[in-house]
Structures are given as structure tokens and as C-alpha cells.
Amino acid sequence: METDDEIIEILKDILKWVKFLGINAVRDVLVNVLDNDRKKLIYHLSDGNRSSIEIAKLVGVSDRTVRRYWTSWMRHGIVEPVRVRGGERYKKAFELEDFGMGIPDLKIVKRDDKNEP
């Protein structure tokens, strides 16, 4: 029978390979779903602490838009629900920088994307 240390080492090795195998699939989903700077910024700001109203005000969209994105992103598996008093918020499951995706500048997004829903 294997010791706890041996089991931990095996699990670490399995985790390394699972991450390796999944990285391209996650990157593809992020690139396809977050297809403009406004979506990337909303995703980045979705930390589970900010409400949809807070994010909407920061980015210059409606609260409904943020909630609609969260619903879509939940179906794609790139956000996770966070229970808060009064409802639910969402937290990004991945950091964009880990997949070579930059974080758009808030000032540029607010100025350039005025007409986007």
C-alpha cells in the first residue's frame, strides 16, 4: 500500500497533466466567448465581490447586460456562482493573463464601446 506522500505525489502528477491537456480548450473558449474588450473587462472584474450593478457602472453597460453575460458564461463553465445576501454573483474561473490575454483599459473600453449592449 502506498503512503500518503506517495499518493500526494501521484495526485500532483495527475493534476499537472490535466492542466496541460485542458489549457488549449480553456483558451479557445475564452477567446471565442470573450470576443471583445468590453466582455473581457466585465469578465476580469467578475471577482465574486463586485455586484452586477457595480461592474455595470464601472464598464458603462446596464446591469442586465452583466447578468446576461454571467448566465452565458456559466453555461460555458468560465464563471462560478457565489452566494451573497440577496442573491448570487459570479466569479471568474480563470485569469485572462494566464492564457496570454491582456486586460483592456477601463477608460478605453468606456470611450470606444458606447453602442455595444
N, C-alpha and C positions, 0 to 999 in steps of 0.2 A: 504494500500500500504506500502511496506517495505522501510525503509530508506536506504540511501547509505551505511551506516555502516553495516546494516544487510545483504545487498547484497554482500558486500565485504567479510563478514564472511562466507556466503554460498559458494561463489566462492573459498575461501581458503580451505574450507572443500572438495569441489569437486576436486580441484587440488590435495589435499593430497591423495584422493582415486585413482585418475587417475594415479598418480605416483606409488602408491603401486601396482596397477594392472599391470602396464607396466614394472616394474623393471625386472622381470624374463624374459620377452620376449626380452627386450633390451640386457640383459646379455647373453642370448642364441645366439642372432645374433652376438654380439661382439666376443664371444668365437668361434663361427663357422667360421666367416668371417676373423677374425684376428688370424689365426691358426698357426702363427709362430712369433718369436721375431722381425724379420725384418718388417713384416706388422704392428705389434703393435707399433714399433718405428716410422714408417712413419705416422701412424695414429696420434700418440701423437704429432708429430711435425707439423701436419697439422692444423695450428692455424689461417689460413686466411692471415697471414702476410708474411709467407715464400712462395717463389715460388717453383714450382716442381723442378726446377734446383737446388735451394738451398738445398732442402730436399734430392735430389738425391746425391749431393756431400757429404752431412753430413753422409748419411747412406751407400754410396758406391754402388748405383744402377744407372741405367740410368734414365734420365728424363722421358722417355717413360714409364718405369715401374711405376713410381709415378703417372703419368697421367692415366695409365690403372687402377691402384688401385682406384684412385679417382672416375673414371667412375663407377666402380663396386660398390664402397661404396655408391655412390649417389643413385644407384638403390635400395640398401638395407636401405637407409634412415639414415645412420650414419654419413654423412657429408652434409654440406650445401654449396652452391656456394656463392662466394664472388666476386663481380665485382671489377676489378682493371684496371688501364690503360693498355691497350694491351691485355686484355683477362679476364680470370676467374681463380680464385684459389678456394681452398676448405678449409672449416673449420670443424673440428670435432664437432659433435653434443653432444658428451658425454665425460666425463673424465673417463679414464680407472680405476683410483683409486676409483671412486665412485661405481664400480662394482667388487671390490676386485681383480682387475687385476693390476699387477705391471708394471712399465715402464722398459723395458730392457735397459741395459747399452750400450751406443753407441759403446764403444770400443770393447765389447764382440761381438756385432752383426756384426760389420765390420770385425772382425777377423774370426768368426765362419761361416758366411753365404756367403762366397766368390762366390760360384757357383749358388746361387739362383737367378732367374731372377728378 
